[in-house]
Amino acid sequence: MPSLHTSGGVGLTFRRFWPLTRGDRKWLLVVILCVIVAAVAETASILIFSNLTDHALQAGSVSAFWQPAGQWLAVAVLGAIVGYLGNSLATWTAERFVLRLRAHVFRHIQDLPPDFFQRHRQGDLVERLTGDVESIEALVVSGVVGTVAALFSTVFYAGAALWMRWDLALVTFLLAPLFLLAARRFSGRIKESSQDERAADGAITSVVEESLGNIVLTQAYNRRRAEEQRLDKEARAWMRASVRGARASELYEQLVEVVETVCVLAVIGFGAWEIAEGRMTLGELLAFAAFLGYLYPPIRNLGQLGLTFTAATAGAARLLEILSARPAVTDPATPAEPWWVQGRISFDDVTFRYPGAADDSLTSVSFTVEPGELVLVTGPSGAGKSTLSRLLIRFYDPDAGAVRLDGVALSDVPLEFLRDHVTLLPQETLILHGTVRENIACGRSWASEAEIEQAARAAAAHDFITALPEGYDTPIDPGTAALSGGQLQRIAIARAMLRAAPVLVLDEPTAGLDAVAARRVVGPLRRLMNGRTTLMITHDLALAPDADRILVVAGGRVVESGTHGELLRRGGVYAGLHQAGGGTVPDQATMTLKAFRSAHSATS
């Protein structure tokens, strides 16, 4: 995690995030102007009150009351209007900054490679996009307004006090540095507490998210108490950090209250003596005390802002850790011109190792898939099969060699163009929180109703979708119990069909499905693959006989290549994998194979 020390951490945070205020800086100037006008109104109110005290209250004159009373009311109304406008505009500007910063971080996160998300808990990332983002706003936007307002108010009210009684003002000003010294004394404790509290917030969110996401495991394995203990552990860490920070802040506040009280009592005592000597009126004393009363809060705020800025560096460090992470792939500086994609895939002597891994996942892999060809990739678990799909969709670039589409290296192809022409159907059926229609159209949001329905029919999903309570408008989510695994898979197939990309990557398309569900998805899969270049990664050898070619991957290398019959006759790795199933296809695979061949015959 990037280190943000107290000396320089605030500056680094400010320089890093201040550019995001571009477009709103004119509104910040308007807010500051409102603060200045409000301070002028307060000063005028104090002077009017002094005049009212000396000429109306002490003299007991009702006639002398009305004019200053009217002036005071007018100034109060002006101050209220300006205060309302300034505070409303400040809130609006601050929230716009939060919106922009959150979008900036979220946009960056979406470009990061899969291994980044394996190293970070999702709940912690959620906390960084919420609480930590808001802490940055407290520094960059609210902090700027608060600092300017406090500085101006301090200078303004100090000038007014000096104008009234410079000698008395200088005496009271000697105590002002105590506020800043106190803030400096407490900043270290508050920063440490804030860092611990931010980390504990992320841990709590992660525990809750993980527990709810694995509720079946929790209930089936009687892990309720274990999960409660996990949450209790993180919650207690948060409580300890929160209490430490609250105690430090409260101690600072109370110390400042005592210092302010000493100052005010000193002024009143000295003022009483001045009144007795005839060198000061009661109205002047009250006005002077009021100026000091308005002076000390902005001085205190400057100290408090220092504590806020110190705490904000904790959130900044966590956000900067995300922003300093580099995407594994980027768009080329000189991209290839768009072309009509035919779908020829080639891996040319590709070697790849995941970041932080000790060994290569792929070593000198070479093969070609011709347009419209179905190539099945199989092999033992951990052999590197899924890595092929990640390189083809360009989640990563190879360390050596090249992956090509129609002869063009993927590193020269814009990411958006590539992913528009290569569709991935991952092993995990990915469902969004939304309607069935939105899930099918999520990769092609502009699709018409007719196109969505056509894709659903081709995926054998239309009938069960129309039987749902709200048809295509039925809400579903990743944990829905309204649909079976096979039905959700067919929705995912419909989504892939709607995209109509010329290249298709299937990663274990029948994994986790029972025999009946697998039989039902094979027909839609065959229709999905028809006419497309297809790379199917699977352990299910029932799908092998109809493949144009089979690649066997073991130890990160392509060790065998050929048709189903050829590989069985060779008696190599593929024959061993086939024999591991008893030499014949198990019952579930037999059912799948029959359905697959039937569908293939119908489309040939």
NORDA-V845527 format. One record per pair of residues at least 6 apart in sequence whose ideal C-beta (glycine too) atoms are under 6 Angstrom apart, sorted by the first residue. I is the first residue (numbers start at 1). J is the second residue. Records with the same first field share a line. If there is no record, write none. Layout:
I: J ; J
//
This chain:
1: 317 ; 321
2: 317 ; 320 ; 321
4: 313 ; 316 ; 317
9: 313
10: 309
13: 139 ; 313 ; 316
17: 136 ; 140
18: 140
20: 100 ; 101
24: 93 ; 96
27: 89 ; 93
31: 86 ; 89 ; 90 ; 145
32: 148
34: 82 ; 85 ; 86
35: 149
36: 152
37: 82
38: 79 ; 82 ; 83
39: 153 ; 156
41: 75 ; 78 ; 79
43: 160
44: 75
45: 72 ; 75
46: 287 ; 290
48: 68 ; 71 ; 72
50: 283 ; 284 ; 287
51: 68
52: 68
53: 282 ; 283 ; 286
54: 281 ; 283
55: 64
56: 64 ; 65
90: 145
94: 137 ; 141 ; 142
97: 137 ; 141
98: 133 ; 137
101: 133
102: 129 ; 133
108: 323
111: 327
112: 325 ; 327
113: 328 ; 395
114: 395
115: 354 ; 355
116: 325
121: 206
122: 209
123: 205 ; 206 ; 209
124: 202 ; 206
126: 205
127: 201 ; 202 ; 205
128: 318 ; 319
131: 201
132: 315 ; 318 ; 319
135: 312 ; 315
136: 315 ; 316
138: 308 ; 312
139: 309 ; 312
146: 305
147: 305
150: 298 ; 301 ; 302
153: 298
154: 298 ; 299
157: 291 ; 294 ; 295
158: 295
160: 291
161: 169 ; 291
162: 169
164: 288
165: 288
172: 263 ; 267 ; 292
175: 263
176: 299
178: 259
179: 299 ; 300 ; 303
180: 303
182: 252 ; 255
183: 303 ; 306 ; 307
186: 248 ; 252
187: 307 ; 310
189: 248
190: 245 ; 248 ; 307 ; 310 ; 311
191: 310
193: 241 ; 244 ; 245
194: 311 ; 314
195: 314
196: 241
197: 241 ; 242
198: 314 ; 315
200: 234 ; 237 ; 238 ; 241
203: 234
204: 234 ; 235 ; 238
207: 230 ; 231 ; 234
211: 227
218: 227
256: 300
260: 296
267: 289 ; 292
271: 285
274: 280
328: 396
329: 394 ; 397
331: 414 ; 415
332: 412
335: 414
336: 408 ; 412 ; 413
338: 417
341: 421 ; 502
342: 371 ; 406
343: 371 ; 502 ; 503 ; 533
344: 371 ; 406
345: 369
346: 368 ; 404
347: 365 ; 366 ; 367 ; 403
348: 366 ; 401 ; 402
349: 364 ; 366 ; 401
350: 362 ; 365 ; 398 ; 401
351: 360 ; 363 ; 364 ; 399 ; 400 ; 401
352: 361 ; 362 ; 398 ; 399
353: 360 ; 399
354: 361
360: 556
361: 384 ; 387 ; 556
362: 384 ; 387 ; 556
363: 556 ; 557
365: 558
367: 551 ; 558
369: 375 ; 533
371: 533
373: 548
374: 529 ; 534 ; 547 ; 548
375: 535 ; 549
376: 536 ; 544 ; 547 ; 550
377: 385 ; 537 ; 551
379: 385 ; 552 ; 553 ; 554
380: 554
383: 553 ; 554
384: 553 ; 556
385: 537 ; 553
386: 507
389: 505 ; 507
390: 396
391: 398 ; 403
392: 505
393: 422 ; 424
394: 410 ; 418
397: 411
402: 409
403: 410
421: 501 ; 502
422: 501 ; 503
423: 496 ; 499 ; 501 ; 504
424: 505
425: 496 ; 506
426: 507
427: 507 ; 508 ; 511
429: 488 ; 489 ; 492
431: 439 ; 478 ; 488
432: 439 ; 442
433: 477
435: 473 ; 475
436: 465 ; 472 ; 474
437: 452 ; 472
439: 491
440: 452 ; 494 ; 495
441: 447 ; 452
443: 495 ; 499
444: 498 ; 499
447: 498
455: 494 ; 497 ; 498
456: 462 ; 465 ; 494
458: 497 ; 527
459: 490 ; 493 ; 494 ; 497 ; 524
460: 490 ; 524
461: 490 ; 491 ; 494
464: 487
465: 472
468: 474
485: 513
486: 513 ; 517 ; 520 ; 521
489: 521
490: 521 ; 524
493: 524 ; 528
496: 528
497: 528
502: 532
503: 533
504: 532 ; 534
505: 535
506: 536
507: 537
508: 538
509: 525
510: 518 ; 540
515: 588 ; 591
518: 592
519: 591 ; 592 ; 595
522: 592 ; 595 ; 596 ; 599
523: 599
526: 599 ; 600 ; 603
530: 603
541: 578
542: 585 ; 589 ; 592 ; 593
544: 550 ; 564
545: 564
546: 600
550: 567
551: 558 ; 561
552: 559 ; 560 ; 573 ; 574
554: 573
559: 573
560: 567 ; 572 ; 573 ; 574
567: 574
568: 575
585: 593
//
